[in-house]
């Protein structure tokens, strides 16, 4: 239960379409109050074509201090930031926004940092490894950038949207540290295969990658939090693979988001 909820409570919103799957509101609200900050996070279901109107309107609320951004708004929300971190500007996407001193929005994208942290907590080190990533969207782009900066030897990116995939590959190539190539659905020969697409949110979804290429020593990841164990993860576990779940990523991303949102605020 929240320890405090009154007229002085500061508001934060998480925006998505759909929104029922998000786990952030309770945990982030608890974290705020554990930090001594009288605040709560509430979910809002916002259609993509209304995001701009909503942000402009919501910005009029003087007690609204931050926004968390989820599917499918991460790229478009970046355009509503007056400023952003170097990482967010590189990706052209944000998943968290806080008010700046002038009342505008300052954004960051911490999904990638969180996924690398989750992998390391489970015992997988990306440095020097060959990694296959399905998905070049908001979360996928952030994870790809973080894998390159973590020192992956090779990163293969698979996305049904070849234009989006190739644009991400070209952007990552400018970092000049990792071989980044177009991938396929086949995870054969990779140390880690991650799903960063929405495939698996519905039990009738096809698997994002071909499980026939998995070996027992392949690590397998997913970004989906509901269901906690997706078809991709359960199939990988049946093959003896070690796995990193969306909820593992969420635990890390929550801490990073709360630190970002509360930066400069007194308890």
Order of alpha helices (4+ residues) and beta strands (2+ residues): beta-alpha-beta-alpha-beta-alpha-beta-alpha-beta-beta-alpha-beta-alpha-beta-alpha-beta-beta-beta-alpha-beta-alpha
